[in-house]
């Protein structure tokens, strides 16, 4: 697979960061990702790019996670397939687009594999689904958002993560229900009530109020 160096900010990306830096009312929105096969002369050229050299396909943003311990770091998961590719295509470019509060979209981050690229094969030769985790770290207090493509498929890694979170929530609910059952049992024993009356006792029993 292609080897990509670190993403670099474009000039427009730098201007966006400078504008929102320290402005708590601003939001850095990751809007979309493009994959390309274009060539650049050197990394210095990246600063002045406003678009990919040769776009091939749009990638889907399938997940977005802010690292809680480091608020300035966020991870986006991107994915794309070679569906519809009738011939192999060089996988050289990744461009991340973003906007600020004004909604004006710009090419924010860019990387190019240069001569360390591989080809995306034709679909009939080797059906491919490519998933990439991109770590973005910026020195700004602005909130970072990403537009998740709902048509993207869920990876096993993310499925297991969601499953773990749901299991934790269910455990909390079960514990609370268990505590509630215990409290109900205390009321029954203390007031010598049958379960039906005890359930009503959670609110009001005749002239006796359970606070």
C-alpha positions as CSV (number, residue, x, y, z in Angstrom):
1,X,0.0,0.0,0.0
2,X,1.1,3.6,-0.6
3,X,3.2,5.2,2.1
4,X,2.1,8.7,3.0
5,X,4.2,11.3,5.0
6,X,2.5,13.6,7.5
7,X,-0.3,15.8,6.3
8,X,0.6,19.4,5.8
9,X,-1.5,22.5,6.1
10,X,-2.3,24.4,2.9
11,X,-2.0,28.2,3.0
12,X,-5.8,28.4,3.2
13,X,-5.7,25.8,6.0
14,X,-3.2,28.0,7.9
15,X,-5.5,31.0,7.5
16,X,-8.5,29.1,8.7
17,X,-6.6,27.9,11.8
18,X,-5.3,31.5,12.5
19,X,-8.9,32.8,12.2
20,X,-10.4,30.4,14.6
21,X,-7.5,30.1,17.1
22,X,-8.7,31.2,20.5
23,X,-12.2,32.0,19.2
24,X,-14.4,29.8,21.3
25,X,-17.4,30.6,19.1
26,X,-15.7,29.0,16.1
27,X,-15.9,25.4,15.0
28,X,-13.4,23.6,12.8
29,X,-15.6,21.4,10.5
30,X,-14.0,18.5,8.6
31,X,-16.3,18.3,5.6
32,X,-15.0,15.7,3.3
33,X,-12.0,13.7,2.0
34,X,-10.8,13.2,-1.6
35,X,-8.4,10.6,-3.0
36,X,-6.3,11.4,-6.0
37,X,-3.5,10.1,-8.3
38,X,-1.8,13.4,-9.1
39,X,1.9,14.3,-8.8
40,X,3.6,17.3,-7.1
41,X,7.1,18.5,-7.7
42,X,8.0,18.7,-4.0
43,X,6.3,19.2,-0.6
44,X,6.7,23.0,-0.8
45,X,4.0,23.0,-3.5
46,X,1.4,21.8,-0.9
47,X,1.2,25.2,0.7
48,X,-0.4,26.7,-2.4
49,X,-2.7,23.9,-3.4
50,X,-6.5,24.6,-3.4
51,X,-7.5,21.2,-4.9
52,X,-6.1,17.8,-5.6
53,X,-3.9,17.5,-8.7
54,X,-6.0,14.7,-10.0
55,X,-9.0,13.6,-8.1
56,X,-10.0,9.9,-8.4
57,X,-12.8,9.4,-5.8
58,X,-14.5,10.8,-2.7
59,X,-13.7,8.9,0.5
60,X,-16.3,8.5,3.2
61,X,-15.8,9.8,6.7
62,X,-17.0,6.8,8.7
63,X,-16.0,7.8,12.2
64,X,-14.8,10.7,14.3
65,X,-13.3,10.6,17.7
66,X,-11.9,13.3,19.9
67,X,-9.1,12.1,22.2
68,X,-10.4,13.3,25.6
69,X,-6.9,13.6,27.2
70,X,-5.8,15.8,24.4
71,X,-8.6,18.1,23.2
72,X,-6.5,19.3,20.3
73,X,-6.3,15.8,18.8
74,X,-9.0,14.2,16.8
75,X,-9.1,10.9,14.8
76,X,-11.2,10.5,11.7
77,X,-11.7,7.2,10.0
78,X,-12.0,7.4,6.2
79,X,-12.9,4.6,3.8
80,X,-13.3,4.0,0.1
81,X,-13.6,1.1,-2.3
82,X,-12.5,0.3,-5.8
83,X,-16.0,-0.4,-6.9
84,X,-16.4,0.7,-10.6
85,X,-12.7,0.8,-11.2
86,X,-12.1,-0.7,-14.6
87,X,-8.3,-0.3,-14.5
88,X,-5.7,0.3,-11.8
89,X,-5.1,3.8,-10.6
90,X,-2.1,5.3,-8.7
91,X,-3.0,6.0,-5.0
92,X,-0.9,9.2,-4.4
93,X,-3.0,11.9,-2.9
94,X,-5.2,12.4,0.1
95,X,-6.9,15.8,0.6
96,X,-9.0,16.8,3.7
97,X,-11.4,19.6,3.2
98,X,-12.7,21.8,6.1
99,X,-14.6,25.0,6.8
100,X,-15.1,27.4,9.7
101,X,-18.3,29.0,11.0
102,X,-18.8,30.8,7.7
103,X,-19.2,27.5,5.8
104,X,-16.6,28.3,3.2
105,X,-14.9,25.1,2.3
106,X,-11.2,24.9,1.6
107,X,-8.5,22.3,1.1
108,X,-7.3,22.1,4.6
109,X,-4.7,19.2,4.8
110,X,-2.9,17.4,2.1
111,X,-0.4,14.6,1.7
112,X,1.2,12.9,-1.3
113,X,3.0,9.6,-1.4
114,X,5.3,10.9,-4.2
115,X,7.2,7.9,-5.5
116,X,6.3,5.6,-2.6
117,X,2.8,4.9,-4.0
118,X,0.9,1.7,-4.9
119,X,-1.9,1.3,-7.3
120,X,-5.6,0.8,-6.5
121,X,-6.4,-2.3,-8.5
122,X,-9.4,-2.7,-10.8
123,X,-12.5,-4.1,-9.2
124,X,-12.6,-7.3,-11.3
125,X,-9.0,-8.1,-10.4
126,X,-9.2,-7.6,-6.7
127,X,-12.2,-6.0,-4.9
128,X,-10.8,-3.6,-2.3
129,X,-12.1,-1.7,0.7
130,X,-9.5,0.7,2.1
131,X,-9.8,2.1,5.6
132,X,-7.4,4.8,7.0
133,X,-7.3,6.4,10.4
134,X,-6.1,10.0,10.2
135,X,-4.9,11.7,13.3
136,X,-5.3,15.5,13.3
137,X,-3.7,17.6,15.9
138,X,-4.0,21.4,15.9
139,X,-3.0,24.0,18.5
140,X,-6.4,25.6,18.8
141,X,-9.2,25.7,21.4
142,X,-11.8,25.5,18.7
143,X,-14.2,22.6,18.7
144,X,-13.6,20.0,15.9
145,X,-16.4,18.4,14.1
146,X,-16.6,15.9,11.2
147,X,-19.5,15.1,8.8
148,X,-20.1,11.4,9.1
149,X,-21.2,9.6,6.0
150,X,-24.2,7.5,7.0
151,X,-23.7,5.2,4.0
152,X,-20.3,4.1,5.2
153,X,-20.0,0.6,6.6
154,X,-19.1,0.0,10.3
155,X,-15.7,-1.6,10.9
156,X,-15.3,-4.5,13.3
157,X,-13.1,-2.2,15.5
158,X,-15.9,0.4,15.8
159,X,-18.6,-2.2,16.2
160,X,-16.8,-3.7,19.2
161,X,-16.2,-0.2,20.6
162,X,-19.9,0.6,20.3
163,X,-20.8,-2.8,21.7
164,X,-18.6,-2.2,24.8
165,X,-20.2,1.2,25.4
166,X,-23.7,-0.3,25.2
167,X,-22.8,-3.1,27.5
168,X,-21.5,-0.5,30.1
169,X,-24.7,1.5,29.8
170,X,-26.8,-1.7,30.2
171,X,-24.8,-2.7,33.3
172,X,-25.5,0.8,34.9
173,X,-29.2,0.3,34.1
174,X,-29.2,-3.1,35.7
175,X,-27.4,-1.9,38.8
176,X,-29.9,1.0,39.2
177,X,-32.8,-1.5,38.8
178,X,-31.2,-3.7,41.4
179,X,-30.9,-0.8,43.8
180,X,-34.5,0.2,43.1
181,X,-35.7,-3.4,43.8
182,X,-33.7,-3.3,47.1
183,X,-35.3,0.0,48.2
184,X,-38.8,-1.5,47.3
185,X,-38.0,-4.5,49.5
186,X,-37.1,-2.2,52.5
187,X,-40.4,-0.3,52.1
188,X,-42.4,-3.6,52.0
189,X,-40.7,-4.9,55.1
190,X,-40.8,-1.7,57.1
191,X,-44.5,-0.8,56.4
192,X,-45.6,-4.4,56.2
193,X,-47.1,-3.8,52.7
194,X,-47.8,-6.1,49.9
195,X,-45.8,-5.5,46.7
196,X,-48.7,-3.7,44.9
197,X,-49.1,-1.2,47.8
198,X,-45.4,-0.8,48.1
199,X,-45.2,0.2,44.4
200,X,-47.9,2.8,44.9
201,X,-45.9,3.9,48.0
202,X,-43.2,5.3,45.7
203,X,-45.6,8.3,45.4
204,X,-48.4,8.6,47.9
205,X,-50.2,6.1,50.2
206,X,-53.3,7.7,51.7
207,X,-52.1,10.2,54.3
208,X,-48.6,8.8,54.4
209,X,-46.1,10.4,52.0
210,X,-42.8,8.7,51.1
211,X,-40.4,11.4,50.3
